[in-house]
Amino acid sequence: MGSSRRWLVAGALLILAACSKDKDVDQPAKLTEFAATIRAERVWTASVADKGAKPLRLGLGLAVDGNHVYAAGHKGDVVAFDLASGRSLWRAKTKLALSGGPGTGAGLVVVGSTFGDLVALNAADGAVRWKVRLNGEVLSAPAVGERLIAVRTVDGKLHGLSSKDGQELWAQEQQVPRLSLRGTSWPVMTGDLVLCGFDNGKVAAINANDGSIQWETTISPAHGKTELERLDDVDAAVRVSGSDVYAVGFQGRIAMLALDTGQIWWSHDASSFRAIGLDDGALYVATADGEVISLRRRTGTEIWRQKALLHRRLSAVVEADTSVVTADYQGYVHWLDKATGALAARASTGKVRISNAPLVVGNMVLVVNDAGKITAFRMTPTKGKRPATPSEAGTAVSPSGPVSTAPADAAAQGAASDSTAAPAGSASPPAGAQPAAPPQPDDHASSVPAPPPGPQPAAPASPSNEPMPPAPESTAPAPEAPGPGPVPPPAPGTSQPPLPSQPTPDPLPPQPQTQPQPPPS
C-alpha cells in the first residue's frame, strides 16, 4: 500500500515536470513601489531553529497566550517569548522532529512530530507533562481545551485526547484519496463540537463528548479525470462566527455553512489551502494562485480582488484593525487596506519563505519564516495618508454574485444532519427547533443568492428590501451595515524603498502528501 502510493506520487511529480516543458511557468508578480498608508516598524527578532536547520514547509506557526508567544522548531526546540520585548522566557528541547504546532490552552503548549509523537509542555516553564504516540504525522496545530485536545494526523484521523494525561478518548477517520496535498486542517473547538476539514473535500462536526459525527458536508465534490484534477483537500482551518461556519477547499469553493446542521447557505468558486480571514462584515482569502479576495460575509458577494501579489506563494490572510496581512515566498510581509484591497505597507524579514499565517495581537504583527526566524512588527497609521480608491489600487470588483446553494441542494453536496443534540452553549437552536434561516442579503451587494425552487413573492422596487428566500421559521441575523465608500486618493508622500531583483521560485505547486517512515528502532 505504502509502496504503491509512493509510486503514484512519483508519477504525479513526473507529470508536473513534463507539463512544465509544454507551457510557461507562471512567474511571480514583481513588487512595485506605492505610497504607504501604514508604517510597519520592526520591534524585535528571535529564532527557534537549531543550528543548521533547513527551511521546510511544515505546520510550525506561532501561538499566543496572554503576554507570551510560543514557537517550535523542526529540530525539537519549543520556546516561549515575551510578547512586548521578544525576550526568551524558557526553551525546552524535545529531541523530536517537530512538524505541527504549537497549540496552547489550559496551561499547556502542545506540539506534534513527523513520526506521530504528541508532547504536552507546561506553559509556565516548559516542563514535559506527558507524551503519547499517534502513529501519524502531525502537520497542524492541535486545538487545546480544558479537558480535550483535538489533533489531526495525515492518515485522515481526528483524535480526541484527554488534556490531563493524553489518553485517547475517541477518534474519527475520513477516507484519504490516493493523492492529496501535503498539509492538514487544524481542528477548531466551539461549544461541544470539534470542526475540521479533511483531504476528501469534507468538513465534519464531531461531538466533543463521545466522538460521534454531528454532521459532515462536502464543500466541493472532486471533478476531473486525473488524480491531480480531482484534488479537493480542505487544508485550511474553518472559521466560526456565531451560528455560521466558513470553509474553503482546494480547486473548489468557499462556503458558508450552518453550525447546527452543516447546511450550505452560499458558496463562491475559489481555490485555496490557506486559512480564511474574517471580521464583522467580510472574509478574506489568499487563493492558490496568489490573488487576495474579499467577500461579504452574509451573501458571498465579491467586494474586491487584488492581483498585485499573483503567484507569490502567499500565506493565509489575517485580519487586523483596518488592514489584512499576508506574507510571501521571499519573506515579505504585505498589508492590504480592508476596504479597497490597496497595498498599504510592505516589510522584509529576509529571503526565506513564510508559509505559516501571520499572528496579529493588537497593533503588533508577528511572523515566523520556514527557517524558524521570528520577526515582530508594530503597525501605526501614516499621518496625512489615505488608502487608495479601488481603481487607483488596481483592485477589481466582480459584478457577479455568489453561487447560491439552496437547502435542498446541500444534502446532495454531502450535508447530513445527525440526531445528536445541539451542543450546550453553541449558537444552534434548542432541541426540536428548525435550523437557522439563510442570511439576509447585504444592502450594497451586487447580487443576492438565488432562492430555493418554488413560488416567490414579487420583487420590490428597492434593493434594500430584497425578500428573504423561503426558510424554516427562525430569527434571521440582522443585515450588515453598509461598508465604507470610496475615499480620496492618498496625498503625495514617501514611497517604499527600491526593491531587489525577483528570483523565480520553485515552479511546483504544494507537494502531494506522502507518509514519512519512522526511524529504525
VOGU-3710 file (C-alpha; in Angstrom, 3 decimals, decimal comma):
1> mgssrrwlva> 0,000/0,000/0,000  2,712/2,456/1,045  4,882/1,432/-1,923  2,087/1,923/-4,478  1,273/5,316/-3,036  4,892/6,421/-3,306  4,959/5,314/-6,953  1,767/7,283/-7,585  3,238/10,412/-6,037  6,445/9,966/-8,060
11> gallilaacs> 4,368/9,622/-11,225  2,434/12,770/-10,400  5,655/14,721/-9,974  6,894/13,433/-13,348  3,639/14,610/-14,925  4,149/18,033/-13,400  7,708/18,159/-14,709  6,542/17,141/-18,183  3,815/19,770/-18,165  6,369/22,442/-17,265
21> kdkdvdqpak> 8,131/21,763/-20,591  4,977/22,317/-22,587  3,966/25,702/-21,159  5,499/28,691/-19,485  5,692/28,579/-15,704  3,645/31,340/-14,093  6,117/33,979/-12,951  5,573/35,700/-9,603  4,408/39,299/-9,807  7,194/41,833/-9,410
31> ltefaatira> 6,818/44,119/-6,424  6,262/47,772/-7,271  6,535/50,971/-5,284  3,458/52,583/-3,751  2,519/55,269/-1,207  2,313/53,526/2,158  -0,635/54,320/4,449  0,614/52,142/7,327  4,007/52,279/8,990  5,365/48,806/9,812
41> ervwtasvad> 8,123/49,207/12,399  10,284/46,214/13,305  10,186/45,746/17,090  12,215/42,577/17,708  13,505/39,386/16,145  14,228/35,960/17,597  14,813/32,382/16,454  13,716/28,868/17,369  15,703/26,925/14,777  18,689/24,854/15,885
51> kgakplrlgl> 21,966/25,485/14,093  21,854/24,016/10,598  18,058/23,671/10,457  16,769/23,543/6,859  13,760/25,570/5,671  10,838/23,121/5,427  7,155/23,596/4,691  5,784/22,378/7,995  2,859/23,337/10,203  5,080/25,140/12,715
61> glavdgnhvy> 3,462/28,515/13,306  3,125/30,852/16,261  0,702/30,800/19,187  -0,029/33,468/21,787  -1,455/33,099/25,285  -1,642/36,286/27,327  1,710/38,089/27,114  3,614/35,031/25,920  4,360/33,901/22,367  5,192/30,241/21,708
71> aaghkgdvva> 7,069/28,743/18,758  8,594/25,380/17,821  11,486/24,325/15,566  11,829/21,221/13,424  14,893/20,049/15,392  12,853/19,800/18,583  13,082/23,149/20,384  9,950/24,748/21,862  10,468/28,333/23,030  8,401/30,894/24,958
81> fdlasgrslw> 8,992/34,617/24,329  7,772/37,807/25,936  5,323/39,427/23,512  6,456/43,014/24,089  10,231/42,548/24,001  10,935/39,174/22,370  12,960/38,088/25,393  13,271/34,302/25,688  11,463/33,030/28,808  12,237/29,328/28,502
91> raktklalsg> 13,423/26,814/25,932  12,549/23,103/26,017  14,419/20,514/23,935  12,107/17,644/22,990  14,689/15,928/20,711  11,884/15,186/18,240  11,442/16,131/14,576  8,619/18,564/15,256  6,234/19,271/12,381  2,976/20,672/13,813
101> gpgtgaglvv> 2,024/23,231/16,445  2,222/24,733/18,881  -1,311/24,710/20,230  -1,942/26,470/23,558  -4,601/26,456/26,243  -5,383/25,145/29,728  -1,814/25,896/30,830  -0,348/23,637/28,114  1,775/24,033/24,994  1,223/21,046/22,667
111> vgstfgdlva> 3,371/20,094/19,648  3,422/17,114/17,259  6,189/15,374/15,334  6,824/13,903/11,904  6,549/10,377/13,342  3,313/10,874/15,284  4,582/11,918/18,718  2,440/14,404/20,631  4,042/16,238/23,559  2,347/18,497/26,125
121> lnaadgavrw> 4,557/21,009/27,957  3,815/23,221/30,940  3,181/26,724/29,551  4,843/28,335/32,580  8,261/26,641/32,443  8,361/24,184/29,513  8,414/21,046/31,664  7,020/17,932/29,936  3,559/16,980/31,240  3,010/13,928/29,057
131> kvrlngevls> 3,896/12,338/25,719  1,920/9,921/23,527  2,298/8,269/20,075  -0,424/8,682/17,436  1,204/6,787/14,531  0,517/9,558/12,026  2,441/12,724/11,106  1,121/15,917/12,695  1,192/18,860/10,258  -1,081/21,337/12,035
141> apavgerlia> -1,533/22,838/15,470  -3,722/20,880/17,929  -6,804/22,541/19,424  -6,365/22,616/23,209  -9,269/22,856/25,664  -9,663/22,402/29,405  -10,486/18,692/29,135  -9,942/17,815/25,469  -7,158/18,120/22,910  -8,133/17,583/19,259
151> vrtvdgklhg> -5,361/16,815/16,762  -5,351/15,872/13,046  -2,892/13,428/11,520  -2,089/12,881/7,844  -3,705/9,430/7,822  -7,167/11,032/7,805  -7,795/10,688/11,546  -9,017/13,251/14,059  -8,038/12,255/17,588  -9,670/13,400/20,817
161> lsskdgqelw> -7,247/13,141/23,767  -7,528/13,914/27,456  -5,808/17,190/28,362  -4,827/15,649/31,689  -2,717/12,713/30,530  -3,007/12,388/26,737  -5,186/9,271/26,855  -7,189/8,813/23,661  -10,910/9,342/24,309  -12,161/8,892/20,748
171> aqeqqvprls> -11,059/9,006/17,106  -12,815/9,719/13,820  -11,472/8,853/10,390  -12,208/10,065/6,861  -11,022/8,357/3,688  -7,792/9,811/2,285  -7,648/9,983/-1,540  -4,768/8,271/-3,307  -3,281/11,721/-3,961  -3,632/14,718/-1,647
181> lrgtswpvmt> -1,855/17,943/-0,801  0,816/17,931/1,889  -0,869/19,537/4,848  -3,863/19,160/7,121  -6,553/21,416/8,502  -6,225/22,129/12,188  -9,285/21,439/14,369  -11,477/24,192/15,798  -13,472/23,801/19,024  -16,763/25,622/19,535
191> gdlvlcgfdn> -19,180/24,677/22,294  -19,417/20,887/22,364  -18,307/20,492/18,751  -14,932/19,948/17,099  -14,888/21,129/13,466  -12,240/20,024/10,990  -11,588/19,771/7,254  -10,344/16,610/5,530  -8,489/15,553/2,379  -11,657/14,224/0,731
201> gkvaainand> -13,170/17,722/0,488  -15,394/17,379/3,546  -15,852/19,397/6,715  -17,095/17,382/9,691  -18,513/18,390/13,056  -17,661/15,926/15,811  -19,333/15,727/19,218  -16,516/16,515/21,652  -18,039/14,335/24,381  -18,192/10,965/22,617
211> gsiqwettis> -16,610/11,474/19,168  -19,819/10,873/17,231  -20,389/12,719/13,946  -22,894/15,566/14,273  -22,778/16,324/10,542  -20,427/16,269/7,569  -20,592/18,388/4,415  -18,745/18,219/1,118  -17,529/21,712/0,297  -16,926/20,835/-3,351
221> pahgkteler> -17,125/17,379/-4,955  -13,979/16,200/-6,747  -14,099/16,636/-10,515  -11,815/15,860/-13,430  -10,300/12,741/-14,956  -6,844/12,680/-13,369  -5,845/12,445/-9,727  -4,318/15,926/-9,959  -7,539/17,419/-11,288  -9,530/15,708/-8,527
231> lddvdaavrv> -7,540/17,206/-5,643  -10,068/18,953/-3,409  -8,469/18,985/0,060  -9,857/21,199/2,805  -6,491/22,008/4,397  -7,492/25,406/5,793  -8,977/25,665/9,258  -12,645/26,604/9,291  -13,723/29,893/10,862  -16,724/30,097/13,187
241> sgsdvyavgf> -18,728/33,224/13,971  -21,914/32,802/15,982  -24,046/30,241/14,153  -22,049/30,471/10,907  -19,127/28,367/9,687  -16,843/29,383/6,809  -14,675/26,897/4,906  -12,654/26,806/1,673  -11,264/23,944/-0,400  -8,524/23,493/-2,976
251> qgriamlald> -9,830/23,603/-6,582  -13,312/24,035/-5,140  -15,338/26,660/-3,358  -15,553/28,861/-0,330  -18,818/28,355/1,514  -20,882/29,492/4,461  -22,476/26,650/6,476  -24,957/26,442/9,332  -23,189/25,446/12,540  -26,027/23,230/13,756
261> tgqiwwshda> -26,636/21,221/10,551  -23,752/21,794/8,130  -26,218/23,089/5,542  -24,607/25,312/2,869  -26,213/28,763/2,645  -23,993/30,184/-0,073  -20,828/29,261/-1,970  -18,375/31,053/-4,234  -15,865/29,494/-6,641  -12,376/29,653/-5,144
271> ssfraigldd> -9,263/27,531/-4,720  -7,196/27,835/-1,570  -5,366/25,760/1,009  -4,818/28,739/3,330  -6,928/29,804/6,311  -9,647/32,447/5,982  -9,502/35,935/7,477  -12,794/37,067/8,985  -14,223/40,245/10,529  -17,695/41,664/11,184
281> galyvatadg> -18,514/42,436/7,563  -16,228/40,466/5,262  -13,972/37,471/4,836  -10,571/37,429/3,143  -8,847/34,624/1,233  -5,453/34,170/-0,433  -6,130/31,929/-3,420  -3,835/29,174/-4,624  -2,563/31,393/-7,463  -1,844/34,394/-5,221
291> evislrrrtg> -4,892/36,601/-5,578  -6,344/38,142/-2,427  -10,124/38,427/-2,464  -12,673/39,935/-0,107  -16,259/38,643/0,083  -19,301/39,834/2,026  -19,942/37,521/4,951  -23,715/37,342/4,606  -24,018/36,781/0,852  -20,610/35,774/-0,511
301> teiwrqkall> -20,664/38,676/-2,968  -17,191/39,746/-4,038  -16,073/43,145/-2,715  -12,598/43,434/-4,237  -9,834/41,321/-5,773  -6,135/42,244/-5,551  -3,775/40,755/-8,156  -0,589/42,655/-7,282  0,773/39,579/-5,435  -0,080/36,994/-8,087
311> hrrlsavvea> 1,907/33,714/-7,892  3,923/34,878/-4,868  3,021/31,763/-2,816  1,076/33,681/-0,172  0,443/32,619/3,400  -3,003/32,832/4,946  -4,605/36,275/5,152  -5,112/37,509/8,722  -7,350/40,396/9,697  -6,024/43,410/11,633
321> dtsvvtadyq> -7,774/46,669/12,588  -8,028/48,476/9,248  -5,966/46,095/7,121  -5,328/42,447/6,336  -1,878/40,860/6,451  -0,236/38,131/4,380  3,348/37,043/3,596  5,119/35,502/0,608  7,855/33,196/-0,682  10,568/35,877/-0,477
331> gyvhwldkat> 9,952/36,731/3,175  7,974/39,910/2,512  5,019/40,813/4,720  2,212/42,711/2,964  -0,541/44,873/4,448  -3,692/45,498/2,335  -6,425/48,015/3,096  -9,587/46,225/4,202  -11,997/48,498/2,355  -10,318/48,643/-1,069
341> galaarastg> -7,618/45,967/-1,183  -4,970/48,625/-1,874  -1,415/47,859/-0,790  -0,911/49,717/2,492  2,568/48,634/3,655  5,366/46,168/2,987  8,266/44,929/5,119  11,016/42,369/4,577  12,065/39,687/7,047  14,866/38,239/4,930
351> kvrisnaplv> 14,879/35,939/1,901  13,268/32,836/3,425  9,675/31,897/2,633  6,898/32,467/5,169  4,413/29,594/4,810  2,518/29,861/8,096  -0,061/32,510/8,905  0,983/35,820/10,482  -0,149/36,361/14,067  -1,925/39,644/14,859
361> vgnmvlvvnd> -2,058/40,784/18,505  -3,412/44,291/18,955  -1,203/46,612/16,886  1,532/44,004/16,504  2,104/41,507/13,677  4,400/38,519/14,226  5,635/36,142/11,531  7,909/33,096/11,551  9,676/32,037/8,372  10,349/28,455/7,293
371> agkitafrmt> 13,799/28,542/8,905  12,385/29,468/12,328  13,216/33,192/12,405  10,555/35,272/14,179  10,006/38,959/13,376  7,633/41,272/15,260  6,285/44,494/13,703  4,272/47,347/15,174  1,587/48,893/12,931  0,794/52,624/13,048
381> ptkgkrpatp> -1,193/54,715/10,524  0,868/57,119/8,417  -0,262/60,679/9,144  -1,927/62,505/6,296  -2,232/59,385/4,157  -5,471/57,836/2,962  -5,907/54,457/1,269  -6,316/54,469/-2,498  -9,663/54,010/-4,191  -10,278/50,615/-5,852
391> seagtavsps> -9,352/51,967/-9,320  -6,137/53,521/-8,006  -5,332/50,386/-6,012  -5,570/48,157/-9,067  -8,282/46,048/-7,443  -11,356/44,840/-9,284  -14,907/44,275/-8,107  -16,682/41,350/-9,700  -20,220/42,121/-10,917  -21,205/38,505/-10,441
401> gpvstapada> -22,660/37,298/-7,184  -22,026/34,077/-5,298  -23,081/30,648/-6,428  -26,143/30,156/-4,275  -26,900/26,808/-2,735  -30,462/26,059/-1,752  -31,154/23,923/1,328  -32,332/21,058/-0,848  -29,059/21,114/-2,777  -26,942/20,992/0,363
411> aaqgaasdst> -27,852/17,383/1,035  -26,850/16,390/-2,485  -23,455/18,009/-1,876  -22,787/15,966/1,194  -24,525/17,789/4,057  -26,061/15,386/6,541  -27,598/16,065/9,925  -27,231/13,699/12,872  -29,826/13,158/15,578  -27,274/14,189/18,217
421> aapagsaspp> -28,493/17,118/20,304  -27,020/20,581/19,633  -24,045/21,406/21,860  -24,613/23,361/25,010  -23,519/26,972/24,792  -23,423/26,985/20,988  -25,463/29,221/18,729  -27,601/26,355/17,408  -31,351/26,287/18,183  -32,813/24,229/21,048
431> agaqpaappq> -33,985/20,679/20,564  -36,918/20,446/18,178  -36,276/23,832/16,603  -35,641/24,251/12,918  -32,227/25,264/11,542  -31,455/28,955/11,254  -32,791/30,840/8,267  -30,359/31,695/5,496  -28,543/35,025/5,778  -30,176/38,208/4,583
441> pddhassvpa> -28,637/39,843/1,535  -26,367/42,847/2,047  -27,784/46,227/1,060  -24,780/47,013/-1,098  -24,165/43,591/-2,613  -24,078/43,469/-6,377  -26,315/40,397/-6,330  -28,018/38,079/-3,891  -28,179/34,304/-3,627  -30,909/32,683/-5,685
451> pppgpqpaap> -33,874/31,465/-3,590  -34,836/27,795/-3,477  -37,272/26,453/-6,099  -40,878/27,321/-5,530  -43,253/30,305/-5,725  -41,552/33,573/-4,793  -43,016/36,933/-3,753  -42,817/39,784/-6,247  -39,558/41,726/-6,138  -39,934/45,208/-4,604
461> aspsnepmpp> -38,532/48,344/-6,212  -35,895/48,975/-3,562  -32,964/46,539/-3,317  -32,634/47,260/0,390  -35,886/45,348/0,977  -34,980/42,266/-1,053  -37,247/39,385/0,084  -35,791/36,516/2,032  -35,738/33,079/0,432  -38,339/30,738/1,957
471> apestapape> -36,863/29,073/5,006  -37,936/27,343/8,198  -39,262/29,746/10,792  -36,419/31,252/12,774  -34,804/34,528/13,706  -32,531/35,562/10,858  -29,353/37,517/11,523  -29,509/41,263/11,018  -28,139/42,636/7,743  -24,649/44,039/7,744
481> apgpgpvppp> -24,090/47,788/7,992  -23,070/49,448/4,713  -19,340/49,325/4,121  -17,217/52,430/3,704  -17,458/54,174/0,370  -14,625/55,332/-1,860  -12,223/57,745/-0,276  -9,973/60,402/-1,832  -6,624/59,262/-3,225  -3,587/59,409/-0,964
491> apgtsqpplp> -1,666/62,605/-0,659  1,851/62,535/-2,089  4,312/61,082/0,357  7,193/58,754/0,815  7,220/55,586/-1,252  8,512/52,145/-0,473  12,297/51,731/-0,945  13,683/50,256/-4,182  13,196/46,511/-4,374  15,764/43,793/-5,116
501> sqptpdplpp> 15,580/41,605/-8,173  12,936/38,905/-8,102  14,275/35,346/-8,302  11,975/32,741/-9,766  10,614/30,302/-7,162  10,266/26,564/-7,471  7,501/26,107/-10,105  5,894/23,147/-8,376  2,568/23,593/-6,537  2,122/22,328/-2,955
511> qpqtqpqppp> 3,681/18,879/-2,764  1,400/15,819/-2,758  1,156/14,132/0,618  3,362/11,163/1,443  3,638/9,246/4,667  7,002/9,577/6,493  8,733/6,388/7,524  9,670/6,114/11,217  13,338/5,811/12,077  14,664/2,310/12,809
521> s> 14,280/1,364/16,442
//
